[in-house]
Amino acid sequence: MLHGKLLVAQGGGPTAVINQSLVGAVLEARKFPNVTGVYGAIHGVRGILAEDFVDLTRETTANLELVAGTPAAALGSTRDKPDLKYCQQILAVLRAHDVRYFLYIGGNDSSDTVRIIAEEAQKAAHPVRCMHIPKTIDNDLVLNDHTPGFPSAARFVAQAFMGVNLDTRSLPGVYIGVIMGRHAGFLTAAGAMARKYADDGPHLIYMPERVFDVDGFLGDVKRIVAQHGRCIIAVSEGIHDARGALIATQFAKSIERDAHGNVQLSGSGGVADMLAEQVKAKLGISRVRADTFGYLQRSFIGAASDVDAREAREVGETAVQFAMFGDVDGSVVIERVGDYAVRYRLAPLADIAGKTRVMPDDFIAAGGNDVTGAFRDYMRPLLGAGVPDAFRLRADKVPKILK
């Protein structure tokens, strides 16, 4: 085992359970006498460069547990995408503070940052054990059955559509909900878990794994309205046309990009507004409502899956154990066992970094506007216990007298 400090940081979009991973790592690290201190970096890698650390060595366990159950990144996060020079500067800070264990909680880009730092540490002959702890609501990390943060966000999405179901049965119309998901449609597909009765929505689900055609979309809506008198639609923000062009960019007044060069999708509401206008103009339906879920699905308090919280804690603990008892860097991976259990293993950073997982074909129904039973079976245990249920009146109708 290496002798020195352990530094943990959080990167990318917050989740409802990311602090479970943080607390799991901190509490586990404090058990080892070779760890001389446990630091947390404020706002991820940006905080490392600024040497903006908090000392978690003596933070009370009671308060850590309270933080663990609180959504969003307690240390603060960042969207910075470090290049080689940036990572070399990080390594210099780690060396100055005698950090021998670096744990980064994050998604695809965070895993790539860990990979670069690990490689530079080897070149510099400075022993630092580097671990990536998985996190993303998009569920798009390769090798993982699912990623901490996704089940809780999926539970929120499912419950939101449960409410929309009840609302549109009361006052029929067309409802469009735009869900996060640039390349992977897992989170949008989770809306299907809102269905209980045969006529429940979302009746249509559009994911970025399939080409989106506006005319086809309008035909689908017209058919569902004729069948049910209403239509609920779940749409991924990353839907694109046959040329691969994002629908969001085709109707936006201006295009913003983040530090990674990605088009900003969640903040504009452009996809929702455009689709609603198309339904009104082309189908003549006046009662059309559209929402962009945006940040709501990431850190919504009170909707965390207990399964997600437990696994998020365990990947933090497991990352420390791999760091202490192994002699390699890596990324913690969740594998599904049986129906339902998980096990954890350590994968090489190069196998995870910079790669994107999308929904497999057997999860997407023919026609590309719904999910299959296989997806529902996959999703069901992840939502956790205590998912609310909805009920309907069962009384018989009274015979008409005047007509």
C-alpha positions as a Markdown table, in Angstrom:
| # | Residue | x | y | z |
|---|---|---|---|---|
| 1 | Met | 0.0 | 0.0 | 0.0 |
| 2 | Leu | 1.1 | 3.5 | -0.7 |
| 3 | His | 1.5 | 5.9 | 2.2 |
| 4 | Gly | 0.0 | 9.4 | 1.8 |
| 5 | Lys | -3.1 | 11.4 | 1.3 |
| 6 | Leu | -6.3 | 10.5 | -0.6 |
| 7 | Leu | -8.0 | 13.1 | -2.7 |
| 8 | Val | -11.6 | 12.7 | -4.0 |
| 9 | Ala | -13.4 | 15.0 | -6.5 |
| 10 | Gln | -16.7 | 15.1 | -8.3 |
| 11 | Gly | -17.1 | 16.0 | -12.0 |
| 12 | Gly | -19.8 | 16.5 | -14.6 |
| 13 | Gly | -23.5 | 16.7 | -14.0 |
| 14 | Pro | -24.8 | 16.2 | -10.4 |
| 15 | Thr | -27.1 | 13.3 | -9.5 |
| 16 | Ala | -29.4 | 12.4 | -6.6 |
| 17 | Val | -26.8 | 9.9 | -5.3 |
| 18 | Ile | -23.4 | 11.2 | -6.2 |
| 19 | Asn | -22.8 | 12.1 | -2.5 |
| 20 | Gln | -23.3 | 8.5 | -1.6 |
| 21 | Ser | -20.2 | 7.6 | -3.6 |
| 22 | Leu | -18.3 | 10.5 | -2.0 |
| 23 | Val | -19.2 | 9.5 | 1.5 |
| 24 | Gly | -18.6 | 5.8 | 0.8 |
| 25 | Ala | -15.1 | 6.6 | -0.4 |
| 26 | Val | -14.3 | 8.9 | 2.5 |
| 27 | Leu | -15.5 | 6.6 | 5.3 |
| 28 | Glu | -13.7 | 3.6 | 3.7 |
| 29 | Ala | -10.5 | 5.6 | 3.2 |
| 30 | Arg | -10.5 | 6.6 | 6.9 |
| 31 | Lys | -10.2 | 3.0 | 7.9 |
| 32 | Phe | -6.7 | 2.6 | 6.5 |
| 33 | Pro | -3.7 | 3.8 | 8.6 |
| 34 | Asn | -1.6 | 4.3 | 5.5 |
| 35 | Val | -3.9 | 7.1 | 4.5 |
| 36 | Thr | -2.6 | 10.2 | 6.3 |
| 37 | Gly | -5.5 | 12.5 | 5.3 |
| 38 | Val | -8.6 | 12.6 | 3.2 |
| 39 | Tyr | -9.1 | 15.7 | 1.1 |
| 40 | Gly | -12.0 | 16.8 | -1.1 |
| 41 | Ala | -11.4 | 19.1 | -4.1 |
| 42 | Ile | -13.9 | 21.9 | -4.5 |
| 43 | His | -15.4 | 22.0 | -8.0 |
| 44 | Gly | -13.5 | 19.0 | -9.4 |
| 45 | Val | -10.3 | 19.2 | -11.3 |
| 46 | Arg | -10.6 | 23.0 | -11.4 |
| 47 | Gly | -10.3 | 23.0 | -7.6 |
| 48 | Ile | -7.2 | 20.8 | -7.8 |
| 49 | Leu | -5.4 | 23.3 | -9.9 |
| 50 | Ala | -6.4 | 26.0 | -7.5 |
| 51 | Glu | -5.4 | 23.9 | -4.5 |
| 52 | Asp | -8.9 | 24.5 | -3.2 |
| 53 | Phe | -9.3 | 21.6 | -0.8 |
| 54 | Val | -11.3 | 20.7 | 2.3 |
| 55 | Asp | -10.0 | 18.3 | 4.9 |
| 56 | Leu | -12.5 | 15.5 | 5.3 |
| 57 | Thr | -10.3 | 13.5 | 7.7 |
| 58 | Arg | -12.1 | 14.6 | 10.8 |
| 59 | Glu | -15.5 | 15.5 | 9.3 |
| 60 | Thr | -18.1 | 13.8 | 11.6 |
| 61 | Thr | -19.6 | 10.5 | 10.4 |
| 62 | Ala | -23.0 | 11.8 | 11.3 |
| 63 | Asn | -22.8 | 14.8 | 9.1 |
| 64 | Leu | -21.3 | 12.8 | 6.3 |
| 65 | Glu | -24.3 | 10.5 | 6.4 |
| 66 | Leu | -26.6 | 13.4 | 6.2 |
| 67 | Val | -24.7 | 14.7 | 3.2 |
| 68 | Ala | -24.8 | 11.2 | 1.6 |
| 69 | Gly | -28.6 | 11.4 | 1.4 |
| 70 | Thr | -28.6 | 14.9 | -0.1 |
| 71 | Pro | -28.7 | 15.3 | -3.9 |
| 72 | Ala | -26.1 | 17.2 | -6.1 |
| 73 | Ala | -22.4 | 17.4 | -5.7 |
| 74 | Ala | -21.5 | 18.4 | -2.1 |
| 75 | Leu | -17.9 | 19.3 | -3.2 |
| 76 | Gly | -19.1 | 21.1 | -6.2 |
| 77 | Ser | -18.5 | 20.0 | -9.8 |
| 78 | Thr | -17.0 | 21.2 | -13.1 |
| 79 | Arg | -17.4 | 20.8 | -16.8 |
| 80 | Asp | -13.7 | 21.4 | -17.4 |
| 81 | Lys | -12.2 | 18.9 | -19.9 |
| 82 | Pro | -8.5 | 18.7 | -19.0 |
| 83 | Asp | -6.0 | 18.3 | -21.8 |
| 84 | Leu | -2.4 | 16.9 | -21.3 |
| 85 | Lys | -1.0 | 20.1 | -19.9 |
| 86 | Tyr | -3.9 | 20.5 | -17.5 |
| 87 | Cys | -3.4 | 17.0 | -16.2 |
| 88 | Gln | 0.3 | 17.5 | -15.8 |
| 89 | Gln | -0.5 | 20.6 | -13.7 |
| 90 | Ile | -2.9 | 18.4 | -11.6 |
| 91 | Leu | -0.1 | 15.9 | -11.1 |
| 92 | Ala | 2.2 | 18.6 | -9.8 |
| 93 | Val | -0.4 | 19.6 | -7.2 |
| 94 | Leu | -0.9 | 16.0 | -6.2 |
| 95 | Arg | 2.8 | 15.6 | -5.7 |
| 96 | Ala | 3.1 | 18.9 | -3.7 |
| 97 | His | 0.4 | 17.7 | -1.3 |
| 98 | Asp | 1.7 | 14.1 | -1.1 |
| 99 | Val | -1.5 | 12.7 | -2.6 |
| 100 | Arg | -1.0 | 9.0 | -3.3 |
| 101 | Tyr | -4.7 | 8.1 | -4.1 |
| 102 | Phe | -6.8 | 10.1 | -6.5 |
| 103 | Leu | -10.5 | 9.2 | -6.9 |
| 104 | Tyr | -12.7 | 11.0 | -9.4 |
| 105 | Ile | -16.5 | 10.5 | -9.4 |
| 106 | Gly | -17.8 | 11.2 | -12.9 |
| 107 | Gly | -18.8 | 10.0 | -16.3 |
| 108 | Asn | -17.1 | 9.5 | -19.7 |
| 109 | Asp | -14.9 | 12.7 | -19.7 |
| 110 | Ser | -14.0 | 12.3 | -16.0 |
| 111 | Ser | -12.8 | 8.7 | -16.7 |
| 112 | Asp | -10.6 | 10.1 | -19.5 |
| 113 | Thr | -9.1 | 12.7 | -17.1 |
| 114 | Val | -8.2 | 9.9 | -14.7 |
| 115 | Arg | -6.6 | 7.9 | -17.5 |
| 116 | Ile | -4.4 | 10.8 | -18.5 |
| 117 | Ile | -3.3 | 11.6 | -14.9 |
| 118 | Ala | -2.5 | 7.9 | -14.3 |
| 119 | Glu | -0.4 | 7.7 | -17.4 |
| 120 | Glu | 1.5 | 10.9 | -16.6 |
| 121 | Ala | 2.1 | 9.7 | -13.0 |
| 122 | Gln | 3.7 | 6.6 | -14.4 |
| 123 | Lys | 5.9 | 8.6 | -16.7 |
| 124 | Ala | 7.0 | 10.8 | -13.9 |
| 125 | Ala | 7.7 | 7.9 | -11.6 |
| 126 | His | 5.4 | 9.4 | -9.0 |
| 127 | Pro | 3.3 | 6.6 | -7.4 |
| 128 | Val | -0.4 | 7.7 | -7.4 |
| 129 | Arg | -3.2 | 5.2 | -7.5 |
| 130 | Cys | -5.9 | 6.6 | -9.8 |
| 131 | Met | -9.5 | 5.4 | -9.6 |
| 132 | His | -12.6 | 6.4 | -11.6 |
| 133 | Ile | -15.9 | 6.0 | -9.7 |
| 134 | Pro | -18.8 | 5.8 | -12.2 |
| 135 | Lys | -21.6 | 8.4 | -12.3 |
| 136 | Thr | -24.0 | 9.6 | -14.9 |
| 137 | Ile | -27.8 | 9.9 | -15.3 |
| 138 | Asp | -27.4 | 9.2 | -19.0 |
| 139 | Asn | -26.4 | 5.6 | -18.3 |
| 140 | Asp | -23.9 | 5.7 | -21.1 |
| 141 | Leu | -20.7 | 4.3 | -19.6 |
| 142 | Val | -19.6 | 1.2 | -21.5 |
| 143 | Leu | -19.1 | -2.2 | -19.7 |
| 144 | Asn | -21.5 | -1.1 | -16.9 |
| 145 | Asp | -25.0 | -2.7 | -16.7 |
| 146 | His | -26.1 | 0.6 | -15.4 |
| 147 | Thr | -24.5 | 3.7 | -13.8 |
| 148 | Pro | -25.1 | 5.3 | -10.4 |
| 149 | Gly | -27.4 | 8.3 | -10.7 |
| 150 | Phe | -29.4 | 6.9 | -13.7 |
| 151 | Pro | -31.9 | 4.8 | -11.6 |
| 152 | Ser | -32.9 | 7.8 | -9.5 |
| 153 | Ala | -33.2 | 10.1 | -12.5 |
| 154 | Ala | -35.2 | 7.3 | -14.2 |
| 155 | Arg | -37.5 | 7.0 | -11.2 |
| 156 | Phe | -38.2 | 10.8 | -11.4 |
| 157 | Val | -38.9 | 10.6 | -15.1 |
| 158 | Ala | -41.3 | 7.6 | -14.6 |
| 159 | Gln | -43.1 | 9.3 | -11.7 |
| 160 | Ala | -43.4 | 12.6 | -13.7 |
| 161 | Phe | -45.1 | 10.7 | -16.5 |
| 162 | Met | -47.3 | 9.0 | -14.1 |
| 163 | Gly | -48.6 | 12.4 | -13.1 |
| 164 | Val | -48.9 | 13.5 | -16.7 |
| 165 | Asn | -51.0 | 10.4 | -17.3 |
| 166 | Leu | -53.4 | 11.4 | -14.6 |
| 167 | Asp | -53.5 | 15.0 | -15.8 |
| 168 | Thr | -54.2 | 14.3 | -19.4 |
| 169 | Arg | -56.9 | 11.7 | -18.6 |
| 170 | Ser | -58.6 | 14.5 | -16.6 |
| 171 | Leu | -58.2 | 17.1 | -19.4 |
| 172 | Pro | -57.3 | 15.4 | -22.7 |
| 173 | Gly | -54.7 | 16.9 | -25.0 |
| 174 | Val | -51.2 | 16.4 | -26.3 |
| 175 | Tyr | -48.2 | 16.5 | -23.9 |
| 176 | Ile | -44.5 | 16.5 | -24.9 |
| 177 | Gly | -41.8 | 15.9 | -22.3 |
| 178 | Val | -38.2 | 16.4 | -23.5 |
| 179 | Ile | -35.7 | 14.4 | -21.5 |
| 180 | Met | -31.9 | 14.6 | -21.1 |
| 181 | Gly | -29.9 | 12.2 | -23.4 |
| 182 | Arg | -27.5 | 13.4 | -26.1 |
| 183 | His | -26.5 | 10.0 | -27.6 |
| 184 | Ala | -28.2 | 7.4 | -25.3 |
| 185 | Gly | -32.0 | 7.2 | -24.8 |
| 186 | Phe | -32.1 | 5.2 | -21.6 |
| 187 | Leu | -33.5 | 8.0 | -19.5 |
| 188 | Thr | -36.2 | 9.0 | -22.0 |
| 189 | Ala | -37.1 | 5.3 | -22.3 |
| 190 | Ala | -37.6 | 5.1 | -18.5 |
| 191 | Gly | -40.8 | 7.1 | -19.1 |
| 192 | Ala | -42.3 | 3.7 | -20.2 |
| 193 | Met | -42.2 | 2.6 | -16.6 |
| 194 | Ala | -45.1 | 5.0 | -15.9 |
| 195 | Arg | -47.5 | 2.7 | -17.7 |
| 196 | Lys | -50.0 | 0.6 | -15.7 |
| 197 | Tyr | -53.1 | 0.5 | -17.9 |
| 198 | Ala | -53.2 | -0.3 | -21.6 |
| 199 | Asp | -54.0 | 3.3 | -22.6 |
| 200 | Asp | -51.4 | 4.9 | -20.3 |
| 201 | Gly | -48.6 | 7.0 | -21.7 |
| 202 | Pro | -46.1 | 7.9 | -22.7 |
| 203 | His | -47.7 | 6.5 | -25.9 |
| 204 | Leu | -44.7 | 7.5 | -28.0 |
| 205 | Ile | -41.0 | 7.4 | -27.0 |
| 206 | Tyr | -38.3 | 8.9 | -29.3 |
| 207 | Met | -34.7 | 8.1 | -28.6 |
| 208 | Pro | -31.4 | 9.3 | -30.3 |
| 209 | Glu | -30.6 | 5.8 | -31.3 |
| 210 | Arg | -33.1 | 6.1 | -34.1 |
| 211 | Val | -33.6 | 8.7 | -36.8 |
| 212 | Phe | -36.3 | 11.3 | -36.0 |
| 213 | Asp | -38.6 | 12.3 | -38.8 |
| 214 | Val | -41.0 | 15.2 | -38.2 |
| 215 | Asp | -43.6 | 13.9 | -40.6 |
| 216 | Gly | -43.5 | 10.5 | -39.1 |
| 217 | Phe | -43.8 | 12.0 | -35.7 |
| 218 | Leu | -46.9 | 13.9 | -36.7 |
| 219 | Gly | -48.5 | 10.7 | -38.2 |
| 220 | Asp | -47.8 | 8.9 | -34.9 |
| 221 | Val | -49.4 | 11.6 | -32.8 |
| 222 | Lys | -52.5 | 11.8 | -35.1 |
| 223 | Arg | -52.9 | 8.0 | -34.8 |
| 224 | Ile | -52.6 | 8.0 | -31.0 |
| 225 | Val | -55.0 | 10.9 | -30.6 |
| 226 | Ala | -57.6 | 9.1 | -32.8 |
| 227 | Gln | -57.2 | 6.0 | -30.7 |
| 228 | His | -57.1 | 7.4 | -27.1 |
| 229 | Gly | -58.3 | 11.0 | -27.4 |
| 230 | Arg | -55.0 | 12.2 | -26.0 |
| 231 | Cys | -51.2 | 11.6 | -26.6 |
| 232 | Ile | -48.3 | 11.7 | -24.2 |
| 233 | Ile | -44.8 | 11.8 | -25.8 |
| 234 | Ala | -41.3 | 11.3 | -24.3 |
| 235 | Val | -38.5 | 12.7 | -26.5 |
| 236 | Ser | -34.7 | 12.7 | -26.0 |
| 237 | Glu | -33.1 | 16.1 | -26.3 |
| 238 | Gly | -30.5 | 14.5 | -28.7 |
| 239 | Ile | -32.9 | 13.3 | -31.4 |
| 240 | His | -31.6 | 13.9 | -34.9 |
| 241 | Asp | -32.6 | 13.6 | -38.6 |
| 242 | Ala | -31.4 | 11.2 | -41.2 |
| 243 | Arg | -28.3 | 13.3 | -41.8 |
| 244 | Gly | -27.3 | 13.2 | -38.1 |
| 245 | Ala | -28.2 | 16.9 | -37.6 |
| 246 | Leu | -29.7 | 17.6 | -34.2 |
| 247 | Ile | -33.3 | 18.7 | -34.3 |
| 248 | Ala | -32.4 | 21.1 | -31.5 |
| 249 | Thr | -30.1 | 23.1 | -33.8 |
| 250 | Gln | -32.5 | 23.3 | -36.7 |
| 251 | Phe | -34.9 | 25.6 | -34.9 |
| 252 | Ala | -32.6 | 27.4 | -32.4 |
| 253 | Lys | -32.1 | 31.1 | -32.7 |
| 254 | Ser | -28.5 | 30.7 | -31.5 |
| 255 | Ile | -26.3 | 27.7 | -30.6 |
| 256 | Glu | -24.2 | 27.5 | -27.5 |
| 257 | Arg | -21.5 | 24.9 | -26.8 |
| 258 | Asp | -19.9 | 23.7 | -23.6 |
| 259 | Ala | -16.3 | 23.2 | -22.7 |
| 260 | His | -16.3 | 19.8 | -24.5 |
| 261 | Gly | -17.6 | 21.3 | -27.7 |
| 262 | Asn | -21.1 | 19.8 | -27.3 |
| 263 | Val | -24.1 | 21.8 | -28.3 |
| 264 | Gln | -26.0 | 22.9 | -25.2 |
| 265 | Leu | -29.3 | 21.1 | -25.4 |
| 266 | Ser | -31.2 | 21.3 | -22.1 |
| 267 | Gly | -31.4 | 25.0 | -21.5 |
| 268 | Ser | -33.1 | 26.3 | -24.6 |
| 269 | Gly | -36.4 | 24.4 | -24.7 |
| 270 | Gly | -36.2 | 24.6 | -28.5 |
| 271 | Val | -37.1 | 21.0 | -29.2 |
| 272 | Ala | -40.2 | 21.1 | -27.0 |
| 273 | Asp | -41.4 | 24.3 | -28.4 |
| 274 | Met | -40.8 | 23.3 | -32.0 |
| 275 | Leu | -42.6 | 20.0 | -31.7 |
| 276 | Ala | -45.5 | 21.6 | -29.9 |
| 277 | Glu | -45.8 | 24.2 | -32.7 |
| 278 | Gln | -45.7 | 21.5 | -35.4 |
| 279 | Val | -48.6 | 19.6 | -33.7 |
| 280 | Lys | -50.7 | 22.7 | -33.4 |
| 281 | Ala | -50.0 | 23.9 | -36.9 |
| 282 | Lys | -50.1 | 20.6 | -38.8 |
| 283 | Leu | -52.7 | 18.6 | -36.8 |
| 284 | Gly | -54.9 | 21.5 | -35.7 |
| 285 | Ile | -54.8 | 20.4 | -32.0 |
| 286 | Ser | -55.0 | 23.4 | -29.8 |
| 287 | Arg | -54.4 | 21.8 | -26.4 |
| 288 | Val | -50.7 | 21.0 | -26.6 |
| 289 | Arg | -48.3 | 21.4 | -23.8 |
| 290 | Ala | -44.5 | 20.8 | -23.8 |
| 291 | Asp | -41.9 | 20.8 | -21.0 |
| 292 | Thr | -38.1 | 20.4 | -21.0 |
| 293 | Phe | -37.3 | 18.5 | -17.8 |
| 294 | Gly | -33.8 | 20.0 | -17.8 |
| 295 | Tyr | -32.1 | 20.0 | -14.4 |
| 296 | Leu | -35.2 | 18.7 | -12.6 |
| 297 | Gln | -34.4 | 15.0 | -13.4 |
| 298 | Arg | -30.8 | 15.2 | -12.1 |
| 299 | Ser | -31.0 | 16.2 | -8.4 |
| 300 | Phe | -34.7 | 16.1 | -7.5 |
| 301 | Ile | -34.9 | 15.6 | -3.8 |
| 302 | Gly | -37.1 | 12.8 | -2.4 |
| 303 | Ala | -37.1 | 10.7 | -5.5 |
| 304 | Ala | -33.9 | 8.7 | -5.1 |
| 305 | Ser | -34.0 | 4.9 | -5.7 |
| 306 | Asp | -32.9 | 3.0 | -2.7 |
| 307 | Val | -31.1 | 0.5 | -5.0 |
| 308 | Asp | -29.3 | 3.4 | -6.6 |
| 309 | Ala | -28.3 | 4.9 | -3.3 |
| 310 | Arg | -26.9 | 1.6 | -2.0 |
| 311 | Glu | -24.9 | 0.9 | -5.2 |
| 312 | Ala | -23.6 | 4.5 | -5.4 |
| 313 | Arg | -22.3 | 4.0 | -1.8 |
| 314 | Glu | -20.7 | 0.7 | -2.7 |
| 315 | Val | -18.9 | 1.9 | -5.8 |
| 316 | Gly | -17.2 | 4.5 | -3.6 |
| 317 | Glu | -16.2 | 2.0 | -1.0 |
| 318 | Thr | -15.1 | -0.5 | -3.6 |
| 319 | Ala | -12.9 | 2.1 | -5.4 |
| 320 | Val | -11.0 | 2.6 | -2.2 |
| 321 | Gln | -10.6 | -1.1 | -1.6 |
| 322 | Phe | -9.3 | -1.6 | -5.2 |
| 323 | Ala | -6.9 | 1.2 | -4.6 |
| 324 | Met | -5.6 | -0.2 | -1.4 |
| 325 | Phe | -5.4 | -3.9 | -2.2 |
| 326 | Gly | -4.5 | -3.7 | -5.9 |
| 327 | Asp | -1.5 | -2.3 | -7.8 |
| 328 | Val | -3.3 | -1.0 | -10.8 |
| 329 | Asp | -5.4 | 2.0 | -11.7 |
| 330 | Gly | -8.9 | 1.6 | -13.1 |
| 331 | Ser | -12.6 | 2.3 | -13.3 |
| 332 | Val | -15.2 | 0.5 | -11.1 |
| 333 | Val | -17.7 | -1.4 | -13.2 |
| 334 | Ile | -21.2 | -2.6 | -12.2 |
| 335 | Glu | -22.2 | -6.0 | -13.5 |
| 336 | Arg | -25.7 | -7.5 | -13.1 |
| 337 | Val | -26.0 | -11.0 | -11.6 |
| 338 | Gly | -29.1 | -13.1 | -11.7 |
| 339 | Asp | -32.4 | -11.3 | -11.0 |
| 340 | Tyr | -31.5 | -9.0 | -9.3 |
| 341 | Ala | -28.0 | -8.6 | -7.8 |
| 342 | Val | -24.8 | -6.8 | -8.8 |
| 343 | Arg | -21.0 | -7.3 | -8.4 |
| 344 | Tyr | -18.2 | -4.9 | -8.9 |
| 345 | Arg | -14.9 | -5.3 | -10.8 |
| 346 | Leu | -12.1 | -3.0 | -11.9 |
| 347 | Ala | -11.8 | -2.3 | -15.6 |
| 348 | Pro | -8.8 | -0.7 | -17.3 |
| 349 | Leu | -9.3 | 3.0 | -17.7 |
| 350 | Ala | -8.6 | 2.8 | -21.4 |
| 351 | Asp | -11.6 | 0.5 | -21.8 |
| 352 | Ile | -14.0 | 3.1 | -20.4 |
| 353 | Ala | -12.5 | 6.5 | -21.2 |
| 354 | Gly | -14.0 | 8.5 | -24.0 |
| 355 | Lys | -16.5 | 5.7 | -25.0 |
| 356 | Thr | -20.3 | 6.0 | -25.1 |
| 357 | Arg | -22.8 | 3.3 | -24.6 |
| 358 | Val | -26.2 | 3.5 | -26.3 |
| 359 | Met | -29.4 | 1.5 | -25.9 |
| 360 | Pro | -29.1 | -2.0 | -27.4 |
| 361 | Asp | -31.5 | -2.8 | -30.3 |
| 362 | Asp | -33.5 | -5.4 | -28.3 |
| 363 | Phe | -34.6 | -2.5 | -25.9 |
| 364 | Ile | -36.1 | -0.5 | -28.8 |
| 365 | Ala | -39.4 | -1.5 | -30.4 |
| 366 | Ala | -39.8 | -1.9 | -34.1 |
| 367 | Gly | -40.7 | 1.5 | -35.6 |
| 368 | Gly | -38.3 | 3.2 | -33.2 |
| 369 | Asn | -41.0 | 5.0 | -31.2 |
| 370 | Asp | -41.3 | 2.8 | -28.1 |
| 371 | Val | -39.4 | 0.3 | -25.9 |
| 372 | Thr | -39.7 | -3.5 | -25.6 |
| 373 | Gly | -40.5 | -5.8 | -22.7 |
| 374 | Ala | -36.8 | -6.5 | -22.4 |
| 375 | Phe | -36.2 | -2.9 | -21.5 |
| 376 | Arg | -39.0 | -2.9 | -18.9 |
| 377 | Asp | -37.5 | -6.0 | -17.4 |
| 378 | Tyr | -34.1 | -4.4 | -17.3 |
| 379 | Met | -35.4 | -1.2 | -15.7 |
| 380 | Arg | -37.9 | -2.6 | -13.1 |
| 381 | Pro | -35.4 | -3.5 | -10.3 |
| 382 | Leu | -33.4 | -0.3 | -10.7 |
| 383 | Leu | -36.3 | 2.0 | -9.7 |
| 384 | Gly | -36.2 | 0.6 | -6.1 |
| 385 | Ala | -38.9 | 0.2 | -3.6 |
| 386 | Gly | -41.9 | 2.4 | -2.9 |
| 387 | Val | -42.7 | 3.7 | -6.4 |
| 388 | Pro | -46.1 | 5.4 | -6.2 |
| 389 | Asp | -49.1 | 3.7 | -7.8 |
| 390 | Ala | -52.1 | 5.2 | -9.5 |
| 391 | Phe | -55.7 | 3.9 | -9.4 |
| 392 | Arg | -58.9 | 4.4 | -11.4 |
| 393 | Leu | -62.6 | 4.3 | -10.5 |
| 394 | Arg | -64.2 | 1.0 | -11.4 |
| 395 | Ala | -67.9 | 2.0 | -11.1 |
| 396 | Asp | -70.2 | 1.0 | -14.0 |
| 397 | Lys | -71.8 | 3.8 | -16.0 |
| 398 | Val | -75.4 | 4.8 | -15.4 |
| 399 | Pro | -77.7 | 4.1 | -18.4 |
| 400 | Lys | -78.8 | 7.2 | -20.3 |
| 401 | Ile | -82.5 | 8.1 | -20.2 |
| 402 | Leu | -82.9 | 11.0 | -22.6 |
| 403 | Lys | -80.5 | 9.7 | -25.3 |
